[in-house]
Amino acid sequence: MVPKIVSVYLSTLSDTLNKFFLFLTYKKGKQNGPKEDQRSAQVTESTDINELAEKEPWLNSTKLVVKPDMLFGKRGKSGLVALNLDLAQVATFVKERLGKEVEMGGCKGPITTFIVEPFIPHNEEFYLNIVSERLGFSVSFSECGGIDIEENWDKVKTIFVPTGTSFTSEICAPLVATLPLEIKGVIEEFLKVVYTLFQDLDFTFLEMNPFTLVEGKPYPLDMRGELDDTAAFKNFKKWGNIEFPLPFGRVMSATESFIHGLDEKTSASLKFTVLNPKGRIWTMVAGGGASVIYADTVGDLGYASELGNYAEYSGAPNEEEVLQYARVVIDCATANPDGRKRALVIGGGIANFTDVAATFSGIIRALKEKESKLKAARMNIYVRRGGPNYQKGLAKMRSLGEEIGIPIEVYGPEKTMTGICKQAIECITAAA
């Protein structure tokens, strides 16, 4: 099946940034955090350990923890976490593993980044997890955190907090009911603070495994989280210059990097991900919601394996931006022709403010430029669009088909988006 498009909107934060946000909020709440500060350092292939030690002198005077700072879990069980080391031992540990390919969750990729932090001696290990759901938030807690959390899952307590409901002591009570009295109040308050942070920063997922107590105060030893980047417009000051890394094992191709660069330079949105370079159904869809419908429909109809890409442009990009974007999509869609028919769906919903004729002008220019490639790939084009100036834009598309001699079927909002996807599938499956 097609990957859930929601994954486009979510990315994981590094341990360092997660802890920064957590303790920033915790201290703003006038709680006394642990005396140990949130020191950390990243190590990559380009890192000179001696230069790093000069920049971060604490590395030479503190016992250390080292682990991959990447988007995968179960690092401890995979032998990728080392505790209570000096800097020389850290350097050896990293050298032996940096660049080594590992398989995590069915994905393979090299280890490219490690994080080094102070080693925190501790006795207790607690588990905390908060997940955003359709109607509220699931909050899970356990007194048996750490690398064996899955083996002790029967000891994890979970509550559901409906949207709009305050996370009160009464709601929290089932999570902390079995804790010793001397730590019960501290951990309850900590859970409330983390829950507030979760909502304030628009997390969709947050997990601490484990957190412990240092001088009687909660301290996260390992943490991962996911932010909803569609909330960036209201959180840009809180998030700062946050970076949304690619999932583990995923590397941008040259074409994807080019579109990503365009996206960063414009106020519009330009997204492009290659799913199957040999796929025969390709999309160039206006609007984030519409792009999800088109991709999911192809998958629902049983042809996810033929879907070449996920693509979305929105926010009224200008003609030149659309031209550059369309060139990339068409180049990928027409690469390595094999004699079989292909389909390109140029679709969208009904635009609110985007001038359909203007954006189509950029696409039309690209289609004219790539005429020979389109013919070599036996490309059939399906157009469906509505919105400001859509009649003019559709008329241009119809004229283009006659001009360059490529099959282009053009529809307005009277045609369903799912219907267009079905026609594209029928095209590639029809007899030659």
NORMOGI-V843235 format. One record per backbone hydrogen bond with DSSP energy under -0.5 kcal/mol. CO is the residue of the C=O (numbers start at 1). NH is the residue of the N-H. If there is no record, write none. Layout:
CO/NH ; CO/NH
//
This chain:
4/7 ; 5/8 ; 6/9 ; 6/10 ; 7/10 ; 9/229 ; 11/227 ; 12/245 ; 14/18 ; 15/19 ; 16/20 ; 17/21 ; 18/22 ; 19/23 ; 20/24 ; 21/25 ; 22/26 ; 23/27 ; 24/28 ; 25/29 ; 26/31 ; 27/30 ; 31/33 ; 37/39 ; 39/118 ; 41/116 ; 43/114 ; 44/47 ; 47/49 ; 48/52 ; 49/53 ; 50/54 ; 51/55 ; 52/56 ; 56/59 ; 57/60 ; 58/61 ; 58/62 ; 63/119 ; 64/85 ; 65/117 ; 66/82 ; 67/115 ; 68/70 ; 70/72 ; 71/248 ; 74/78 ; 75/80 ; 76/79 ; 80/68 ; 82/66 ; 85/64 ; 86/90 ; 87/91 ; 88/92 ; 89/93 ; 90/94 ; 91/95 ; 92/96 ; 93/97 ; 94/97 ; 94/98 ; 97/100 ; 100/111 ; 102/104 ; 102/109 ; 104/107 ; 107/104 ; 109/102 ; 110/112 ; 111/99 ; 113/69 ; 114/43 ; 115/67 ; 116/41 ; 117/65 ; 119/121 ; 125/145 ; 126/210 ; 126/211 ; 127/142 ; 128/208 ; 129/140 ; 130/206 ; 131/138 ; 133/136 ; 135/163 ; 136/133 ; 137/139 ; 137/161 ; 138/131 ; 139/159 ; 140/129 ; 141/157 ; 142/127 ; 146/149 ; 148/152 ; 150/153 ; 152/155 ; 153/156 ; 157/141 ; 159/139 ; 160/162 ; 161/137 ; 162/165 ; 166/168 ; 168/172 ; 169/173 ; 172/175 ; 172/176 ; 173/177 ; 176/179 ; 180/183 ; 180/184 ; 181/185 ; 183/187 ; 184/188 ; 185/189 ; 186/190 ; 187/191 ; 188/192 ; 189/193 ; 190/194 ; 191/195 ; 192/196 ; 193/197 ; 194/198 ; 195/199 ; 196/200 ; 197/201 ; 198/203 ; 199/202 ; 202/228 ; 204/132 ; 205/226 ; 206/130 ; 207/209 ; 207/224 ; 208/128 ; 210/221 ; 210/222 ; 211/126 ; 212/219 ; 213/215 ; 214/217 ; 217/214 ; 219/212 ; 222/209 ; 224/207 ; 225/13 ; 226/204 ; 226/205 ; 227/11 ; 227/229 ; 228/231 ; 229/232 ; 231/234 ; 231/235 ; 232/235 ; 232/236 ; 235/239 ; 236/240 ; 240/242 ; 243/245 ; 247/250 ; 249/251 ; 253/257 ; 254/258 ; 255/259 ; 256/260 ; 257/261 ; 258/262 ; 259/263 ; 260/264 ; 261/265 ; 262/265 ; 262/266 ; 263/266 ; 269/314 ; 271/312 ; 273/275 ; 273/310 ; 276/279 ; 280/282 ; 280/343 ; 281/308 ; 281/309 ; 282/345 ; 284/347 ; 285/287 ; 285/313 ; 286/349 ; 287/291 ; 288/292 ; 289/293 ; 290/294 ; 291/295 ; 292/296 ; 293/297 ; 294/298 ; 295/299 ; 296/300 ; 297/301 ; 298/303 ; 299/302 ; 303/306 ; 304/307 ; 306/280 ; 306/281 ; 306/308 ; 308/275 ; 308/276 ; 310/273 ; 312/271 ; 313/287 ; 314/269 ; 318/322 ; 319/323 ; 320/324 ; 321/325 ; 322/326 ; 323/327 ; 324/328 ; 325/329 ; 326/330 ; 327/331 ; 328/332 ; 329/333 ; 330/334 ; 332/335 ; 342/380 ; 343/282 ; 344/346 ; 344/382 ; 345/284 ; 345/347 ; 346/384 ; 347/286 ; 349/351 ; 349/386 ; 354/356 ; 355/359 ; 356/360 ; 357/361 ; 358/362 ; 359/363 ; 360/364 ; 361/365 ; 362/366 ; 363/367 ; 364/368 ; 365/369 ; 366/370 ; 368/371 ; 370/374 ; 371/375 ; 372/376 ; 373/377 ; 374/379 ; 375/378 ; 378/342 ; 380/344 ; 381/409 ; 382/346 ; 383/411 ; 386/351 ; 387/390 ; 388/356 ; 388/357 ; 389/393 ; 390/394 ; 391/395 ; 392/396 ; 393/397 ; 394/398 ; 395/399 ; 396/400 ; 397/401 ; 398/402 ; 399/403 ; 400/404 ; 401/405 ; 401/406 ; 407/381 ; 408/410 ; 409/383 ; 411/385 ; 412/415 ; 416/420 ; 417/421 ; 418/422 ; 419/423 ; 420/424 ; 421/425 ; 422/426 ; 423/427 ; 424/428 ; 425/429 ; 426/430 ; 427/430
//
